[in-house]
Amino acid sequence: MKASHRYAATTLLLACPLLASALEETVCGEYRLWPEQTPAYARCFYAGAGIGVSRLEPDTGDSTWTNSDINDQAFTVYGGYRFARDWFVEGRLALLGEAGLKSSTPAATASVRYDALAVHAGYYLPLRLHWFDQPLPLKLFIKGGLSYVMKDASDSRVKLDSSSSLVVPALGGGLEWQLDQRWLLRADLDSFSSRTRMASLSAAYTFGGTHHYYEPAV
C-alpha cells in the first residue's frame, strides 16, 4: 500500500467522525439523568488509534522460500458509529508490518509487507462485570465483516499466491473500557485473513454532546 494511500485512508477515518459530530449533538451510549430513571440511549461516533503485534504467514506454495520471521510491530487507526444500544459499525486501517522469508536455493532473504482495510459490524455482548456489587465500565464485543488485504514482496523472485490482493471475511473481538466521559481504552484481536492477524491496544475518543453517568437502579 503506497504511503499516499495510507495517509488518505487515515485522514478519512479520522475526519468522518469529526464532520458528523459537528452536525449532531448527542449523548453517547447509555445514560440516565437520575438514578431512578430508566436508562436512555443515544448514538455516537468515535475514532481511535493504537499499536500492536501482527502474525503474518505468507503462502509460499511449492517455492524454495520458507517463513523465517512471522511477527512484527503493527499500527492501526479506526473510526466507527454506534447506531444502537449494543451495535456498531467500524472501519479500520491496519499497517501490519513485514514477514521475513529465506531461501536456500539460491541463498537469499526477502520480506513481504502487509496492510489491511476492514469494515466490521460489531455487537456488545449482554455481559456486565461487577466489582463489589458495582458495575465496571467494561464491555466485551465481537465483530465480523470483510477485509481487503494488500501485500508486497521485496524480491521479485518471491511468488506468493495467485492474487496480490484479496477480499476475505474478517473476524474479531475484544474488550472496551470507559476511562472517562470521552475516552475509551480498547484491546482488539483481529483476523483479517487466515494468514494475517493482529492483537492491539488502542485509545478512542467519542464525539457527541455531554455524557451523563448514572448508578444502576436498586
Beta strands, then each sheet from edge to edge (+ up, - down):
strand 1: 29-31
strand 2: 40-42
strand 3: 44-56
strand 4: 65-69
strand 5: 71-84
strand 6: 87-104
strand 7: 107-124
strand 8: 130-131
strand 9: 134-135
strand 10: 138-153
strand 11: 165-178
strand 12: 183-193
strand 13: 196-207
sheet 1: 1+ 2-
sheet 2: 4+ 6- 5+ 3- 13+ 12- 11+ 10- 7+
sheet 3: 8+ 9-
end
